[in-house]
Amino acid sequence: MSPATEELSPRRREILAAATTVLAQQGNRGLTHRAVDREAGLAEGSSSAYFRTREALIGSLGDFVADRLAADVQALGVRLASCPGDHERAVVEVSKLFSRWLEQPDLLAARLELTVAATRDPRLAERFTQWRDDLVAMVREVLSSAGKGGGGAAETLVAALDGVLLASLLLPARRRRAFVDDSVEQLLTGLGGDPDTP
């Protein structure tokens, strides 16, 4: 977790949670201090008292979203490290994480919006590259412990799993879980490999 996020006051967290919703539902252009105040149920001008500029709001939101995702990924890494080489457990744990994220579609949509914004914002790009690099490193370690994943397999697997999340957001809610479970199984078997398979 970044130091900036660790030190957030309850009010700042409330504002950034509202900003996550606004960004997810209205896109980057809709992310204004006024829209965030309205979403949070605060008096107009409240969010700008904490985040003076739009740049400050977006930068802090990038940290907030990346830290929420990073905490989940770190927890996943701990769980997978406790069962090295257990392909079935890996599939179950990754599917559980994705399903939990799918219950927070605003978080995923905000992350996608911020990823696009990062192509034009070096600070955001650095933050999201760091988060992704940590994820790739964790996947590489899991694949390595299973005796799989030479070359760029970890990066390819992360990119493919990212695509699964994006595609699932476009499906009706009732179909998402099955789609994620099937896709994770296929990807981890195809790219990660089942250690029981020669």
MARZAVO-48334 format. One record per residue: residue number from 0; x, y, z of N, C-alpha, C in turn. Coordinates in pm, 1 decimal, always signed. Atoms other than C-alpha are relative to their C-alpha. Layout:
<atoms>
<atom NUM; <X; Y; Z>; <X; Y; Z>; <X; Y; Z>>
...
</atoms>
This chain:
<atoms>
<atom 0; <+85.0; -118.7; +0.0>; <+0.0; +0.0; +0.0>; <+88.5; +123.7; +0.0>>
<atom 1; <-81.7; -120.5; +5.6>; <+139.4; +343.1; -89.6>; <-16.9; +79.9; +127.8>>
<atom 2; <+11.2; -82.0; -120.0>; <+217.5; +579.6; +199.6>; <-117.0; +96.6; -7.8>>
<atom 3; <+109.9; -95.8; +15.7>; <-35.6; +825.3; +56.1>; <-133.9; -62.2; +37.2>>
<atom 4; <+126.9; +65.8; -29.9>; <-318.0; +573.3; +84.4>; <-8.2; -40.8; +146.3>>
<atom 5; <-0.5; +38.3; -141.4>; <-212.8; +452.3; +429.7>; <-42.9; +115.7; +89.3>>
<atom 6; <+24.4; -116.2; -84.6>; <-245.8; +807.7; +563.8>; <-134.6; +67.3; -26.7>>
<atom 7; <+127.2; -63.5; +33.7>; <-591.3; +881.2; +420.7>; <-92.3; +8.8; +121.1>>
<atom 8; <+101.2; -16.9; -104.4>; <-844.6; +1023.8; +662.4>; <-129.7; -65.8; -46.3>>
<atom 9; <+129.1; +57.3; +40.8>; <-1195.4; +873.2; +667.7>; <-70.8; +85.6; -105.4>>
<atom 10; <+67.3; -86.5; +98.3>; <-1325.7; +1177.8; +475.9>; <+65.2; -12.8; -137.2>>
<atom 11; <-67.8; +16.5; +128.8>; <-1060.8; +1143.0; +204.8>; <-37.1; -135.0; -63.0>>
<atom 12; <+40.7; +131.2; +52.2>; <-1144.6; +773.2; +171.9>; <-142.0; +5.6; -56.2>>
<atom 13; <+138.9; -14.7; +45.6>; <-1513.0; +863.5; +141.6>; <-4.5; +71.0; -135.1>>
<atom 14; <-3.0; -76.3; +125.3>; <-1435.2; +1115.1; -132.0>; <+56.5; -85.3; -113.4>>
<atom 15; <-59.9; +82.7; +105.1>; <-1212.2; +873.7; -323.4>; <-89.5; -117.7; -38.1>>
<atom 16; <+96.9; +105.3; +33.3>; <-1473.6; +597.2; -299.8>; <-108.0; +56.3; -92.5>>
<atom 17; <+99.5; -64.8; +86.2>; <-1726.3; +840.0; -449.0>; <+59.8; +29.8; -137.2>>
<atom 18; <-67.3; -29.1; +127.3>; <-1473.1; +941.0; -716.2>; <+13.3; -126.9; -83.8>>
<atom 19; <-7.0; +128.5; +70.7>; <-1430.7; +573.0; -805.4>; <-131.6; -27.3; -72.4>>
<atom 20; <+132.2; +21.8; +59.2>; <-1804.7; +546.9; -867.6>; <-25.2; +95.7; -115.8>>
<atom 21; <+21.2; -100.0; +105.9>; <-1817.3; +869.2; -1069.2>; <+81.8; -35.8; -123.6>>
<atom 22; <-86.2; +33.4; +113.2>; <-1522.4; +768.1; -1286.2>; <-52.7; -122.8; -73.7>>
<atom 23; <+50.6; +123.1; +61.0>; <-1668.6; +422.2; -1345.6>; <-127.4; +24.3; -79.4>>
<atom 24; <+131.8; -17.8; +61.2>; <-2015.9; +547.2; -1433.7>; <-6.8; +113.4; -102.2>>
<atom 25; <+6.4; -115.5; +89.9>; <-1941.4; +875.6; -1611.5>; <+124.5; +17.7; -85.7>>
<atom 26; <-122.1; -11.5; +78.0>; <-1593.3; +823.8; -1751.9>; <+88.4; +113.8; +47.4>>
<atom 27; <-100.2; -98.0; -40.1>; <-1289.1; +1045.1; -1728.5>; <-51.3; +143.8; -10.0>>
<atom 28; <+50.0; -137.1; +17.9>; <-1465.5; +1354.2; -1859.9>; <-103.9; +37.1; +105.1>>
<atom 29; <+102.2; -27.2; -100.6>; <-1739.8; +1318.1; -1600.7>; <+54.2; +14.7; +140.7>>
<atom 30; <-60.0; -7.6; -133.4>; <-1495.4; +1314.3; -1309.4>; <+31.1; +145.4; +34.3>>
<atom 31; <-18.6; -137.8; -46.0>; <-1537.9; +1660.0; -1159.0>; <-19.3; +4.0; +150.8>>
<atom 32; <+19.6; -15.0; -144.3>; <-1524.8; +1784.4; -802.4>; <-149.4; +6.4; +33.8>>
<atom 33; <+143.5; -14.1; -26.0>; <-1891.9; +1874.0; -824.4>; <-70.9; -135.8; -5.5>>
<atom 34; <+62.3; +132.3; +12.3>; <-1989.5; +1524.3; -943.8>; <+37.1; -89.3; +118.1>>
<atom 35; <-44.2; +79.9; -114.8>; <-1784.4; +1366.6; -664.6>; <-74.2; +43.1; +126.3>>
<atom 36; <+75.2; -49.8; -116.4>; <-1947.4; +1591.0; -401.7>; <-142.6; -54.2; -1.3>>
<atom 37; <+138.1; +46.6; +12.6>; <-2289.3; +1493.9; -533.7>; <-9.4; -149.4; +32.2>>
<atom 38; <+0.7; +145.1; -24.0>; <-2206.9; +1120.6; -531.3>; <+22.8; -32.2; +147.2>>
<atom 39; <-31.1; +24.8; -141.4>; <-2067.9; +1141.4; -177.2>; <-105.2; +58.1; +93.8>>
<atom 40; <+101.0; -64.3; -84.1>; <-2366.4; +1344.2; -54.7>; <+58.6; +110.4; +86.3>>
<atom 41; <-67.3; -106.9; -74.1>; <-2136.7; +1628.0; +52.9>; <-35.3; +135.7; -58.3>>
<atom 42; <+24.2; -136.6; +47.2>; <-2175.5; +2002.8; +26.7>; <+95.1; +31.5; -115.0>>
<atom 43; <-83.2; -37.7; +113.7>; <-2045.7; +2150.6; -297.3>; <+126.8; +69.6; +49.2>>
<atom 44; <-128.5; -56.7; -40.9>; <-1678.5; +2237.0; -262.9>; <+75.4; -87.2; +99.3>>
<atom 45; <-64.6; +85.5; -100.7>; <-1604.5; +1960.8; -10.9>; <+121.5; -73.6; -56.2>>
<atom 46; <-111.4; +79.5; +52.9>; <-1387.6; +1744.0; -235.4>; <+117.1; +88.2; -41.9>>
<atom 47; <-110.3; -88.2; +40.8>; <-1190.0; +2041.4; -367.3>; <+76.5; +54.2; +120.1>>
<atom 48; <-72.4; -40.3; -121.1>; <-1100.3; +2130.2; -7.9>; <+107.6; -103.0; +34.4>>
<atom 49; <-96.6; +106.2; -27.8>; <-916.9; +1796.1; +12.4>; <+92.7; -26.2; -118.3>>
<atom 50; <-77.9; +21.3; +122.0>; <-799.1; +1762.2; -348.2>; <-18.7; +124.8; -85.7>>
<atom 51; <+18.6; -134.5; +55.0>; <-742.7; +2115.0; -478.0>; <-23.3; +2.3; -150.9>>
<atom 52; <+10.5; -0.7; +145.9>; <-706.5; +2032.5; -846.2>; <-51.3; -135.3; -49.6>>
<atom 53; <+44.3; +126.1; +60.2>; <-844.1; +1770.6; -1080.5>; <+117.5; -97.2; -9.6>>
<atom 54; <-120.3; +83.1; +7.4>; <-488.5; +1644.1; -1126.9>; <+27.0; -68.0; +134.5>>
<atom 55; <-20.3; +57.8; -133.9>; <-457.6; +1592.9; -749.7>; <-104.0; -108.1; +28.2>>
<atom 56; <+106.9; +97.9; -20.6>; <-791.6; +1411.6; -742.9>; <+29.3; -128.7; -77.0>>
<atom 57; <-27.7; +118.1; +82.4>; <-696.9; +1177.9; -1028.9>; <+122.9; -74.9; +51.2>>
<atom 58; <-120.2; +65.0; -52.1>; <-350.1; +1111.8; -885.9>; <-29.3; -80.1; +125.8>>
<atom 59; <+35.2; +70.5; -124.1>; <-489.4; +1020.3; -544.8>; <-94.1; -116.0; -28.2>>
<atom 60; <+91.3; +108.3; +37.0>; <-764.2; +814.7; -706.5>; <+78.1; -117.1; -59.7>>
<atom 61; <-84.6; +105.8; +55.5>; <-499.9; +623.2; -902.9>; <+66.2; -82.1; +109.3>>
<atom 62; <-61.1; +70.8; -113.4>; <-319.4; +538.7; -578.6>; <-103.7; -84.3; +73.5>>
<atom 63; <+107.1; +65.6; -75.6>; <-647.2; +446.9; -408.2>; <-44.5; -129.3; -68.5>>
<atom 64; <+45.3; +117.5; +75.9>; <-761.5; +208.0; -682.5>; <+111.7; -104.0; -10.6>>
<atom 65; <-111.6; +94.1; +13.6>; <-417.3; +55.2; -740.2>; <+28.6; -70.9; +131.7>>
<atom 66; <-26.8; +61.7; -130.4>; <-370.5; -4.7; -367.2>; <-106.3; -102.8; +37.5>>
<atom 67; <+106.4; +98.0; -28.4>; <-708.5; -177.6; -335.0>; <+24.0; -129.0; -78.0>>
<atom 68; <-25.9; +118.0; +82.2>; <-621.0; -411.6; -621.2>; <+127.2; -71.6; +45.4>>
<atom 69; <-127.2; +59.2; -42.1>; <-263.0; -464.0; -501.2>; <-15.9; -81.0; +127.9>>
<atom 70; <+22.0; +73.1; -125.5>; <-382.7; -569.3; -155.3>; <-63.1; -136.2; -28.2>>
<atom 71; <+63.6; +127.0; +36.9>; <-604.0; -836.2; -314.4>; <+100.3; -95.0; -65.2>>
<atom 72; <-98.9; +82.2; +69.7>; <-319.0; -957.0; -535.6>; <+102.6; -55.5; +98.8>>
<atom 73; <-95.7; +47.5; -100.6>; <-78.8; -978.2; -240.5>; <-60.3; -112.9; +83.1>>
<atom 74; <+67.2; +105.4; -77.0>; <-333.0; -1180.7; -43.6>; <-9.6; -128.5; -82.2>>
<atom 75; <+4.1; +117.1; +88.1>; <-374.0; -1412.1; -343.5>; <+136.8; -67.2; -4.3>>
<atom 76; <-135.4; +54.5; +3.0>; <+3.6; -1453.5; -361.5>; <+32.1; -81.5; +124.0>>
<atom 77; <-23.1; +72.3; -125.7>; <+15.9; -1559.2; +4.2>; <-73.1; -134.2; -2.2>>
<atom 78; <+77.3; +124.7; +4.2>; <-260.2; -1816.0; -47.9>; <+61.8; -101.1; -96.8>>
<atom 79; <-57.8; +91.2; +98.7>; <-95.5; -1960.0; -359.6>; <+136.3; -52.1; +44.6>>
<atom 80; <-131.5; +43.4; -48.8>; <+246.2; -1973.2; -192.8>; <-13.0; -114.5; +99.5>>
<atom 81; <+20.1; +106.6; -99.0>; <+96.5; -2204.4; +68.9>; <-31.3; -134.6; -65.0>>
<atom 82; <+32.3; +126.2; +68.8>; <+13.7; -2464.9; -197.5>; <+71.5; -5.0; -134.8>>
<atom 83; <-73.9; -3.5; +126.3>; <+293.5; -2460.1; -458.7>; <-28.7; -122.2; -86.7>>
<atom 84; <+22.1; +109.6; +93.7>; <+221.3; -2665.6; -768.0>; <-140.1; -57.3; -1.2>>
<atom 85; <+137.7; +51.2; -5.8>; <-146.1; -2719.8; -680.5>; <-84.5; +75.4; -103.1>>
<atom 86; <+69.4; -64.6; +111.7>; <-308.7; -2638.3; -1013.5>; <-147.3; +26.9; +31.7>>
<atom 87; <+143.3; -16.9; -29.0>; <-667.7; -2693.6; -898.0>; <-23.2; +112.5; +100.0>>
<atom 88; <+13.9; -106.7; -99.9>; <-620.8; -2467.2; -595.9>; <+25.0; +135.7; -64.2>>
<atom 89; <-29.3; -126.3; +68.3>; <-467.6; -2196.9; -818.4>; <-121.1; +46.9; -79.5>>
<atom 90; <+119.2; -34.7; +78.5>; <-770.4; -2207.5; -1048.0>; <-110.6; +51.4; +92.3>>
<atom 91; <+105.5; -39.4; -94.7>; <-1009.3; -2186.5; -751.6>; <+28.6; +137.6; +59.1>>
<atom 92; <-33.6; -126.7; -66.3>; <-823.0; -1899.7; -582.9>; <-7.6; +118.7; -96.2>>
<atom 93; <+6.4; -109.1; +98.1>; <-785.6; -1689.1; -898.5>; <-145.4; +27.2; -37.8>>
<atom 94; <+142.0; -17.5; +32.8>; <-1151.3; -1748.6; -987.9>; <-74.3; +71.9; +112.3>>
<atom 95; <+64.6; -67.3; -113.6>; <-1257.0; -1643.0; -637.4>; <+32.2; +148.9; +1.6>>
<atom 96; <-39.3; -141.0; +1.5>; <-1057.9; -1321.1; -662.0>; <-73.4; +74.3; -110.9>>
<atom 97; <+67.5; -65.6; +111.4>; <-1202.3; -1238.9; -1003.2>; <-149.0; +16.6; +27.8>>
<atom 98; <+142.6; -9.2; -31.3>; <-1553.5; -1314.0; -884.7>; <-25.8; +111.5; +101.0>>
<atom 99; <+15.6; -107.9; -97.4>; <-1504.1; -1079.4; -589.9>; <+13.7; +136.1; -69.0>>
<atom 100; <-15.3; -125.4; +73.8>; <-1378.9; -807.8; -823.5>; <-123.6; +29.0; -84.9>>
<atom 101; <+119.0; -20.4; +82.8>; <-1680.7; -863.1; -1046.9>; <-119.7; +47.0; +82.0>>
<atom 102; <+104.7; -53.5; -87.3>; <-1900.0; -785.0; -747.2>; <+22.6; +148.5; +28.0>>
<atom 103; <-32.5; -141.7; -13.0>; <-1731.6; -442.9; -753.2>; <+29.0; +57.0; -139.7>>
<atom 104; <-25.8; -41.9; +138.0>; <-1775.9; -346.4; -1119.7>; <+50.2; +143.4; -11.1>>
<atom 105; <-49.5; -137.8; +5.6>; <-1714.2; +21.2; -1041.7>; <+151.1; +4.9; +19.5>>
<atom 106; <-144.8; +4.6; -22.6>; <-1366.4; -63.7; -913.7>; <+72.0; -41.1; -128.2>>
<atom 107; <-62.1; +46.2; +124.2>; <-1284.0; -253.3; -1233.6>; <-11.3; +104.1; -110.5>>
<atom 108; <+18.7; -101.0; +104.3>; <-1431.7; +11.4; -1461.8>; <+88.2; +121.7; +26.3>>
<atom 109; <-87.5; -113.3; -34.3>; <-1243.4; +286.1; -1274.3>; <+144.6; -33.8; -32.9>>
<atom 110; <-136.7; +40.3; +33.1>; <-922.6; +89.3; -1312.7>; <+25.3; +8.1; -149.8>>
<atom 111; <-14.7; -8.3; +145.6>; <-980.4; +63.8; -1686.7>; <+9.8; +145.2; -46.0>>
<atom 112; <-5.7; -142.7; +34.9>; <-1049.3; +438.3; -1711.7>; <+136.1; +59.4; +37.3>>
<atom 113; <-129.3; -52.0; -44.7>; <-733.8; +513.8; -1512.3>; <+114.2; -55.1; -84.6>>
<atom 114; <-103.0; +58.3; +86.0>; <-529.5; +276.7; -1728.8>; <+8.7; +76.3; -131.3>>
<atom 115; <+0.6; -80.0; +123.1>; <-636.1; +467.5; -2039.0>; <+59.6; +138.1; +27.5>>
<atom 116; <-54.0; -132.2; -36.0>; <-561.9; +799.7; -1864.2>; <+151.0; -6.6; +19.9>>
<atom 117; <-143.4; +15.3; -26.0>; <-217.5; +663.5; -1771.5>; <+83.4; +7.2; -127.4>>
<atom 118; <-75.5; -11.8; +125.3>; <-120.2; +658.8; -2139.2>; <+37.5; +144.6; -27.9>>
<atom 119; <-29.4; -142.3; +17.7>; <-119.3; +1040.0; -2114.3>; <+54.6; +64.4; +127.0>>
<atom 120; <-40.3; -54.6; -129.6>; <-9.5; +1080.9; -1752.0>; <+113.0; -85.4; +57.5>>
<atom 121; <-114.7; +79.5; -45.5>; <+343.2; +965.7; -1654.4>; <-11.0; -46.9; +144.9>>
<atom 122; <+11.4; +40.0; -140.6>; <+263.3; +960.9; -1279.9>; <-95.2; -119.0; +14.8>>
<atom 123; <+93.8; +112.8; -3.9>; <-40.1; +738.1; -1328.2>; <+62.1; -123.4; -64.5>>
<atom 124; <-63.1; +112.5; +69.8>; <+155.9; +524.2; -1573.1>; <+98.1; -71.2; +92.0>>
<atom 125; <-96.7; +60.1; -92.1>; <+428.1; +469.9; -1313.1>; <-71.3; -83.3; +106.5>>
<atom 126; <+74.3; +69.4; -106.6>; <+174.0; +371.0; -1046.9>; <-61.7; -129.9; -50.7>>
<atom 127; <+66.2; +119.2; +51.4>; <-14.7; +126.9; -1268.4>; <+99.9; -101.1; -56.3>>
<atom 128; <-105.1; +91.5; +44.1>; <+304.6; -17.4; -1418.5>; <+55.9; -75.4; +119.7>>
<atom 129; <-50.0; +63.7; -122.7>; <+428.3; -86.2; -1065.0>; <-96.3; -109.2; +46.3>>
<atom 130; <+100.5; +97.7; -42.6>; <+101.7; -261.2; -976.2>; <+2.6; -122.8; -90.8>>
<atom 131; <+0.3; +111.5; +95.1>; <+111.7; -472.3; -1293.2>; <+128.9; -81.7; +11.1>>
<atom 132; <-127.4; +71.5; -15.4>; <+480.8; -558.1; -1249.3>; <-2.6; -91.5; +122.3>>
<atom 133; <+12.2; +82.5; -120.9>; <+406.7; -683.4; -897.2>; <-86.2; -123.3; -27.4>>
<atom 134; <+89.1; +111.1; +34.1>; <+124.1; -897.4; -1034.8>; <+72.4; -102.2; -87.6>>
<atom 135; <-74.2; +90.4; +88.9>; <+343.8; -1041.4; -1312.2>; <+104.5; -78.4; +79.4>>
<atom 136; <-102.0; +67.5; -81.4>; <+619.0; -1119.8; -1058.5>; <-62.5; -111.5; +83.7>>
<atom 137; <+67.8; +101.1; -80.7>; <+370.7; -1304.9; -837.7>; <-40.8; -119.5; -87.0>>
<atom 138; <+40.6; +107.8; +90.7>; <+235.5; -1505.1; -1133.9>; <+122.4; -79.7; -45.0>>
<atom 139; <-123.1; +68.6; +41.3>; <+590.9; -1583.4; -1247.6>; <+47.8; -96.0; +109.5>>
<atom 140; <-42.6; +83.9; -112.7>; <+672.4; -1717.6; -901.5>; <-88.9; -124.1; +13.4>>
<atom 141; <+93.4; +113.2; -8.1>; <+359.5; -1934.8; -897.1>; <+28.5; -100.1; -111.7>>
<atom 142; <-28.4; +89.3; +112.5>; <+437.5; -2073.8; -1243.4>; <+132.0; -73.5; +21.4>>
<atom 143; <-130.9; +59.5; -23.5>; <+798.9; -2134.4; -1147.8>; <-7.8; -111.6; +103.8>>
<atom 144; <+12.5; +101.7; -105.4>; <+699.7; -2326.1; -833.5>; <-67.1; -126.5; -53.1>>
<atom 145; <+65.6; +115.8; +62.2>; <+493.0; -2552.0; -1059.4>; <+86.1; -59.5; -111.4>>
<atom 146; <-88.3; +49.1; +104.7>; <+788.4; -2603.9; -1294.3>; <-45.1; +38.6; -138.6>>
<atom 147; <+53.4; -44.0; +129.3>; <+614.0; -2410.6; -1571.6>; <+38.2; +146.2; -23.0>>
<atom 148; <-2.0; -144.0; +22.3>; <+613.7; -2070.6; -1732.8>; <+131.8; +60.3; -40.1>>
<atom 149; <-121.2; -61.0; +51.1>; <+937.7; -2011.0; -1917.2>; <-31.0; +119.7; -87.9>>
<atom 150; <+16.1; -115.0; +88.3>; <+992.8; -1697.5; -2123.6>; <-95.6; +102.7; +56.1>>
<atom 151; <+93.7; -104.9; -41.6>; <+715.3; -1442.6; -2111.5>; <-135.7; -52.9; +39.5>>
<atom 152; <+129.9; +60.8; -31.5>; <+443.0; -1680.8; -1995.2>; <-76.9; +78.5; +105.5>>
<atom 153; <+69.5; -72.6; -107.4>; <+365.9; -1478.4; -1680.6>; <-64.5; +127.2; -53.8>>
<atom 154; <+56.9; -123.6; +56.2>; <+319.5; -1152.9; -1873.2>; <-117.6; -31.0; -91.2>>
<atom 155; <+108.9; +38.5; +90.1>; <+106.7; -1327.3; -2134.0>; <-123.2; -41.7; +79.2>>
<atom 156; <+111.5; +46.9; -81.9>; <-106.4; -1491.7; -1866.0>; <-71.5; +116.7; +67.1>>
<atom 157; <+61.2; -117.6; -63.6>; <-163.5; -1162.0; -1681.8>; <-81.0; +79.4; -102.2>>
<atom 158; <+72.1; -74.0; +104.0>; <-260.3; -989.1; -2007.7>; <-128.3; -72.7; -39.5>>
<atom 159; <+118.5; +77.8; +37.4>; <-499.2; -1271.6; -2095.7>; <-106.8; +4.9; +109.1>>
<atom 160; <+95.8; -6.7; -110.7>; <-659.8; -1271.4; -1749.5>; <-64.3; +138.4; +7.9>>
<atom 161; <+54.6; -135.8; +4.8>; <-700.0; -894.8; -1776.9>; <-110.5; +8.8; -104.8>>
<atom 162; <+100.7; +2.0; +105.2>; <-888.3; -951.9; -2101.0>; <-126.7; -71.7; +43.0>>
<atom 163; <+116.8; +72.0; -52.3>; <-1116.8; -1199.7; -1925.6>; <-84.0; +93.7; +86.5>>
<atom 164; <+73.6; -94.2; -85.2>; <-1208.2; -935.8; -1667.3>; <-75.7; +102.1; -83.7>>
<atom 165; <+64.0; -99.8; +85.4>; <-1280.5; -677.4; -1935.8>; <-119.3; -60.1; -73.6>>
<atom 166; <+108.7; +63.9; +75.0>; <-1488.7; -918.2; -2143.9>; <-117.8; -32.9; +90.7>>
<atom 167; <+108.7; +38.5; -90.9>; <-1686.8; -1029.7; -1838.7>; <-87.9; +118.7; +36.6>>
<atom 168; <+79.9; -118.9; -32.3>; <-1796.6; -671.8; -1767.8>; <-106.8; +26.9; -105.3>>
<atom 169; <+95.5; -22.4; +108.6>; <-1976.5; -673.1; -2101.8>; <-111.6; -104.4; -2.6>>
<atom 170; <+101.9; +106.0; -4.5>; <-2176.7; -986.2; -2017.2>; <-108.5; +33.6; +101.6>>
<atom 171; <+101.3; -13.5; -105.3>; <-2505.6; -998.0; -1826.8>; <+56.2; -55.8; +130.6>>
<atom 172; <-55.0; +38.6; -130.8>; <-2430.1; -1031.6; -1454.6>; <-15.0; -149.3; +27.2>>
<atom 173; <+25.2; +141.3; -31.1>; <-2581.2; -1382.3; -1439.9>; <+98.5; -93.4; -70.7>>
<atom 174; <-91.4; +85.9; +76.0>; <-2326.4; -1514.6; -1693.3>; <+146.4; +19.9; +37.8>>
<atom 175; <-139.9; -36.1; -25.2>; <-2011.5; -1356.9; -1551.9>; <+78.3; -107.2; +74.1>>
<atom 176; <-74.2; +95.9; -83.8>; <-1917.4; -1612.6; -1287.4>; <+42.1; -122.4; -80.5>>
<atom 177; <-32.5; +119.7; +78.9>; <-1935.7; -1911.9; -1522.3>; <+105.6; +31.5; -105.6>>
<atom 178; <-97.6; -40.2; +101.2>; <-1744.2; -1722.6; -1791.7>; <+139.0; +12.2; +61.5>>
<atom 179; <-128.9; -17.5; -67.4>; <-1468.6; -1628.0; -1546.8>; <+58.7; -135.0; +40.3>>
<atom 180; <-49.6; +130.9; -43.6>; <-1441.6; -1978.8; -1401.1>; <+54.5; -81.1; -117.7>>
<atom 181; <-43.5; +76.4; +117.7>; <-1419.5; -2141.4; -1745.3>; <+126.5; +59.6; -61.0>>
<atom 182; <-114.9; -66.5; +62.4>; <-1174.2; -1882.6; -1879.3>; <+126.4; -16.3; +83.0>>
<atom 183; <-116.6; +16.1; -87.6>; <-943.2; -1899.3; -1577.2>; <+53.1; -142.9; -9.1>>
<atom 184; <-40.9; +141.5; +12.4>; <-939.6; -2279.7; -1597.2>; <+77.5; -22.7; -129.9>>
<atom 185; <-65.9; +19.3; +129.3>; <-849.7; -2271.2; -1967.7>; <+135.2; +69.6; -5.6>>
<atom 186; <-125.5; -75.0; +6.6>; <-583.0; -2003.5; -1929.4>; <+107.2; -59.1; +90.3>>
<atom 187; <-100.0; +55.7; -90.8>; <-412.6; -2152.9; -1626.4>; <+46.6; -137.7; -45.8>>
<atom 188; <-39.0; +130.5; +52.6>; <-415.9; -2494.6; -1789.8>; <+85.2; +16.5; -125.7>>
<atom 189; <-70.4; -17.9; +126.8>; <-302.8; -2369.6; -2130.1>; <+133.9; +69.4; +13.4>>
<atom 190; <-124.0; -76.4; -12.5>; <-40.2; -2114.8; -2026.0>; <+79.8; -39.2; +123.2>>
<atom 191; <-70.1; +36.4; -122.0>; <+36.1; -2217.6; -1671.1>; <+33.0; -147.3; +4.3>>
<atom 192; <-22.5; +143.3; +2.5>; <+2.1; -2586.1; -1724.3>; <-41.3; -68.1; +128.2>>
<atom 193; <+35.7; +81.4; -115.9>; <-135.8; -2849.1; -1494.0>; <+119.6; -87.2; +34.4>>
<atom 194; <-117.0; +79.0; -35.7>; <+154.3; -3003.4; -1300.8>; <-22.6; -150.4; -9.7>>
<atom 195; <+27.0; +143.7; +12.7>; <-19.0; -3343.2; -1323.9>; <+8.7; -47.6; -144.6>>
<atom 196; <-5.6; +36.2; +141.9>; <+4.6; -3326.9; -1702.2>; <+144.8; -3.7; -45.5>>
<atom 197; <-140.2; +8.5; +43.3>; <+335.3; -3446.9; -1851.3>; <+30.7; +103.3; -106.3>>
</atoms>
